[in-house]
Amino acid sequence: MSKKDREGMSKRQEFREKQRRSEQRVRWIWIGVIVIVAVLVAFFVIYGQLKPVASIQARRHVLARMCSAIPRVIRMRRSS
């Protein structure tokens, strides 16, 4: 607030205006901090979900091998 704007304002009004601006600044800082933290959390969650194509195919191969082993386990249990 410029000196011209403060002309005619009492000390109490000046103090209230200064407090209001300070509170507004703090509010914007908190909003900024919350947004940054939310973006970081979202980044790490999404980044943790990304996997290269090779690892997905390798897991299918392992899963197929496990599925082919299931009938053998069932046969072994029946014969016992």
Distance bins in CASP14 RR format, pairs under 12 A and 6 or more apart:
PFRMAT RR
TARGET T0000
AUTHOR 0000-0000-0000
RMODE 2
METHOD distances of the structure
MODEL  1
1 7 0 0 0 0 0 1 0 0 0 0 0
1 9 0 0 0 0 1 0 0 0 0 0 0
1 13 0 0 0 0 0 1 0 0 0 0 0
1 14 0 0 0 0 1 0 0 0 0 0 0
1 15 0 0 0 0 0 1 0 0 0 0 0
1 16 0 0 0 0 0 1 0 0 0 0 0
1 17 1 0 0 1 0 0 0 0 0 0 0
1 18 0 0 0 0 1 0 0 0 0 0 0
1 20 0 0 0 0 0 1 0 0 0 0 0
1 21 1 0 0 1 0 0 0 0 0 0 0
2 9 0 0 0 0 0 1 0 0 0 0 0
2 17 0 0 0 0 0 1 0 0 0 0 0
3 9 0 0 0 0 0 1 0 0 0 0 0
3 14 0 0 0 0 0 1 0 0 0 0 0
5 13 0 0 0 0 0 1 0 0 0 0 0
5 14 0 0 0 0 1 0 0 0 0 0 0
5 17 0 0 0 0 1 0 0 0 0 0 0
6 13 0 0 0 0 1 0 0 0 0 0 0
6 14 1 0 1 0 0 0 0 0 0 0 0
6 15 0 0 0 0 0 1 0 0 0 0 0
6 17 0 0 0 0 1 0 0 0 0 0 0
6 18 0 0 0 0 0 1 0 0 0 0 0
7 13 0 0 0 0 0 1 0 0 0 0 0
7 14 0 0 0 0 0 1 0 0 0 0 0
8 14 0 0 0 0 1 0 0 0 0 0 0
9 15 0 0 0 0 1 0 0 0 0 0 0
9 16 0 0 0 0 1 0 0 0 0 0 0
9 17 1 0 0 1 0 0 0 0 0 0 0
9 18 0 0 0 0 0 1 0 0 0 0 0
10 16 0 0 0 0 1 0 0 0 0 0 0
10 17 0 0 0 0 0 1 0 0 0 0 0
11 17 0 0 0 0 0 1 0 0 0 0 0
11 18 0 0 0 0 0 1 0 0 0 0 0
12 18 0 0 0 0 0 1 0 0 0 0 0
12 19 0 0 0 0 0 1 0 0 0 0 0
13 19 0 0 0 0 0 1 0 0 0 0 0
13 20 0 0 0 0 0 1 0 0 0 0 0
14 20 0 0 0 0 0 1 0 0 0 0 0
14 21 0 0 0 0 0 1 0 0 0 0 0
15 21 0 0 0 0 0 1 0 0 0 0 0
15 22 0 0 0 0 0 1 0 0 0 0 0
16 22 0 0 0 0 0 1 0 0 0 0 0
16 23 0 0 0 0 0 1 0 0 0 0 0
17 23 0 0 0 0 0 1 0 0 0 0 0
17 24 0 0 0 0 0 1 0 0 0 0 0
18 24 0 0 0 0 0 1 0 0 0 0 0
18 25 0 0 0 0 0 1 0 0 0 0 0
19 25 0 0 0 0 0 1 0 0 0 0 0
19 26 0 0 0 0 0 1 0 0 0 0 0
20 26 0 0 0 0 0 1 0 0 0 0 0
20 27 0 0 0 0 0 1 0 0 0 0 0
21 27 0 0 0 0 0 1 0 0 0 0 0
21 28 0 0 0 0 0 1 0 0 0 0 0
22 28 0 0 0 0 0 1 0 0 0 0 0
22 29 0 0 0 0 0 1 0 0 0 0 0
23 29 0 0 0 0 0 1 0 0 0 0 0
23 30 0 0 0 0 0 1 0 0 0 0 0
24 30 0 0 0 0 0 1 0 0 0 0 0
24 31 0 0 0 0 0 1 0 0 0 0 0
25 31 0 0 0 0 0 1 0 0 0 0 0
25 32 0 0 0 0 0 1 0 0 0 0 0
26 32 0 0 0 0 0 1 0 0 0 0 0
26 33 0 0 0 0 0 1 0 0 0 0 0
27 33 0 0 0 0 0 1 0 0 0 0 0
27 34 0 0 0 0 0 1 0 0 0 0 0
28 34 0 0 0 0 0 1 0 0 0 0 0
28 35 0 0 0 0 0 1 0 0 0 0 0
29 35 0 0 0 0 0 1 0 0 0 0 0
29 36 0 0 0 0 0 1 0 0 0 0 0
30 36 0 0 0 0 0 1 0 0 0 0 0
30 37 0 0 0 0 0 1 0 0 0 0 0
31 37 0 0 0 0 0 1 0 0 0 0 0
31 38 0 0 0 0 0 1 0 0 0 0 0
32 38 0 0 0 0 1 0 0 0 0 0 0
32 39 0 0 0 0 1 0 0 0 0 0 0
32 40 0 0 0 0 0 1 0 0 0 0 0
33 39 0 0 0 0 0 1 0 0 0 0 0
33 40 0 0 0 0 0 1 0 0 0 0 0
34 40 0 0 0 0 0 1 0 0 0 0 0
34 41 0 0 0 0 0 1 0 0 0 0 0
35 41 0 0 0 0 0 1 0 0 0 0 0
35 42 0 0 0 0 0 1 0 0 0 0 0
36 42 0 0 0 0 0 1 0 0 0 0 0
36 43 0 0 0 0 0 1 0 0 0 0 0
37 43 0 0 0 0 0 1 0 0 0 0 0
37 44 0 0 0 0 0 1 0 0 0 0 0
38 44 0 0 0 0 0 1 0 0 0 0 0
38 45 0 0 0 0 0 1 0 0 0 0 0
39 45 0 0 0 0 0 1 0 0 0 0 0
39 46 0 0 0 0 0 1 0 0 0 0 0
39 47 0 0 0 0 0 1 0 0 0 0 0
40 46 0 0 0 0 0 1 0 0 0 0 0
40 47 0 0 0 0 0 1 0 0 0 0 0
41 47 0 0 0 0 0 1 0 0 0 0 0
41 48 0 0 0 0 0 1 0 0 0 0 0
42 48 0 0 0 0 0 1 0 0 0 0 0
42 49 0 0 0 0 0 1 0 0 0 0 0
43 49 0 0 0 0 0 1 0 0 0 0 0
43 50 0 0 0 0 0 1 0 0 0 0 0
44 50 0 0 0 0 0 1 0 0 0 0 0
49 56 0 0 0 0 0 1 0 0 0 0 0
50 56 0 0 0 0 0 1 0 0 0 0 0
51 57 0 0 0 0 0 1 0 0 0 0 0
51 58 0 0 0 0 1 0 0 0 0 0 0
51 59 0 0 0 0 1 0 0 0 0 0 0
52 58 0 0 0 0 1 0 0 0 0 0 0
52 59 0 0 0 0 0 1 0 0 0 0 0
53 59 0 0 0 0 0 1 0 0 0 0 0
53 60 0 0 0 0 0 1 0 0 0 0 0
54 60 0 0 0 0 0 1 0 0 0 0 0
54 61 0 0 0 0 0 1 0 0 0 0 0
55 61 0 0 0 0 0 1 0 0 0 0 0
55 62 0 0 0 0 0 1 0 0 0 0 0
56 62 0 0 0 0 0 1 0 0 0 0 0
56 63 0 0 0 0 0 1 0 0 0 0 0
57 63 0 0 0 0 0 1 0 0 0 0 0
57 64 0 0 0 0 0 1 0 0 0 0 0
58 64 0 0 0 0 0 1 0 0 0 0 0
58 65 0 0 0 0 0 1 0 0 0 0 0
59 65 0 0 0 0 0 1 0 0 0 0 0
59 66 0 0 0 0 0 1 0 0 0 0 0
60 66 0 0 0 0 0 1 0 0 0 0 0
60 67 0 0 0 0 0 1 0 0 0 0 0
61 67 0 0 0 0 0 1 0 0 0 0 0
61 68 0 0 0 0 0 1 0 0 0 0 0
62 68 0 0 0 0 0 1 0 0 0 0 0
62 69 0 0 0 0 0 1 0 0 0 0 0
63 69 0 0 0 0 0 1 0 0 0 0 0
63 70 0 0 0 0 0 1 0 0 0 0 0
64 70 0 0 0 0 0 1 0 0 0 0 0
65 72 0 0 0 0 0 1 0 0 0 0 0
66 72 0 0 0 0 0 1 0 0 0 0 0
66 73 0 0 0 0 0 1 0 0 0 0 0
67 73 0 0 0 0 0 1 0 0 0 0 0
67 74 0 0 0 0 0 1 0 0 0 0 0
68 74 0 0 0 0 0 1 0 0 0 0 0
69 75 0 0 0 0 0 1 0 0 0 0 0
69 76 0 0 0 0 0 1 0 0 0 0 0
70 76 0 0 0 0 0 1 0 0 0 0 0
70 77 0 0 0 0 0 1 0 0 0 0 0
71 77 0 0 0 0 0 1 0 0 0 0 0
71 78 0 0 0 0 0 1 0 0 0 0 0
72 78 0 0 0 0 0 1 0 0 0 0 0
72 79 0 0 0 0 0 1 0 0 0 0 0
73 79 0 0 0 0 0 1 0 0 0 0 0
73 80 0 0 0 0 0 1 0 0 0 0 0
74 80 0 0 0 0 0 1 0 0 0 0 0
END
